[in-house]
Amino acid sequence: MLPLFKDKNRSSKSKSLSPALKWVSVFLLVSLAWLYVTLTLLPSGIDQMIHPMELQTVSSDSDDILNTTDEHSLYKSIVSRLESFLVDLHRKYEALEPGPKAEVVWGIYRDVADEWLLPLDRGRKGKTYFPIRKDDSIFVSIASYRDENCANTLKTMYEKAAHPDKVFVGLVQQNCLENCYSGVLEGGKIEHIPPDDDCYQIFCSSEQGKKRCYQNNQIRHFFINETESLGPAVARYFASKLWFGETYFMQVDSHSIF
């Protein structure tokens, strides 16, 4: 392998790169190529962030939640607040000059979270948004990231449940919708791939899922474009906000088999 650069001041007898340094060089080149793809080719528009749905405009204070008692309205208010957090964060990050300092990036995240998310936790301090049910119902929190096994997780969960009518799901799905790429494959390749399977659509269009999704409203769904994903901890936080007071709270991976 040729050196990455040629130094005229070095002797012609200088040794070439060691095998270890060669692999480091290859890794750096692949990383830079992936960074280029991420910044220039992947969609970053806000319209790609979430599925089209009826949005409820909310203010950044907590009055919209504190004064709501209707379950459906409260749910819409919570989901709209989560969406507002993502949109606001996207716009502020998009406005940054290239190469921002870490403390600037963190400061923006903290401020936007304080504005949109903190009221969810402080709004009813010491109380729950929904009364805790006494019917042995189970809430299952699922955060899925581009997971083709997610629909099967829902399928086997309801098939194996002794009382499926008592099982409710908070599903946060982070998928690619178009111009999708694989991870780094063998040989450092990155390939175009089809859009990710829509876990919610696949399960809810099945005979088993139609009852759970549309008749009984047992699946609560929040979608995020994968380019806007903030990691598993934030996704699980979002899923926790889809709890409606079920007796038990269970958290599982999106590739589980029951």
Stockholm file with secondary structure:
# STOCKHOLM 1.0

chainA/1-258         MLPLFKDKNRSSKSKSLSPALKWVSVFLLVSLAWLYVTLTLLPSGIDQMIHPMELQTVSSDSDDILNTTDEHSLYKSIVSRLESFLVDLHRKYEALEPGPKAEVVWGIYRDVADEWLLPLDRGRKGKTYFPIRKDDSIFVSIASYRDENCANTLKTMYEKAAHPDKVFVGLVQQNCLENCYSGVLEGGKIEHIPPDDDCYQIFCSSEQGKKRCYQNNQIRHFFINETESLGPAVARYFASKLWFGETYFMQVDSHSIF
#=GR chainA/1-258 SS CCCSSCCTTSCTTCCCCCHHHHHHHHHHHHHHHHHHHHHHTSCCCGGGTSCCCCCCCCCSSSHHHHTCCCHHHHHHHHHHHHHHHHHHHHHHHHTSCSSCCHHHHHHHHHHHHHHHTHHHHHTTTTSCSSCCCSSCCEEEEEEEESCTTHHHHHHHHHHHCSSGGGEEEEEEEEECCSSEECCCCGGGCCCEECCCCCHHHHHHTSHHHHIIIIISCCEEEEEEEGGGCCCHHHHHHHHHTTCCCCSEEEEECTTCCC
#=GC SS_cons         CCCSSCCTTSCTTCCCCCHHHHHHHHHHHHHHHHHHHHHHTSCCCGGGTSCCCCCCCCCSSSHHHHTCCCHHHHHHHHHHHHHHHHHHHHHHHHTSCSSCCHHHHHHHHHHHHHHHTHHHHHTTTTSCSSCCCSSCCEEEEEEEESCTTHHHHHHHHHHHCSSGGGEEEEEEEEECCSSEECCCCGGGCCCEECCCCCHHHHHHTSHHHHIIIIISCCEEEEEEEGGGCCCHHHHHHHHHTTCCCCSEEEEECTTCCC
//
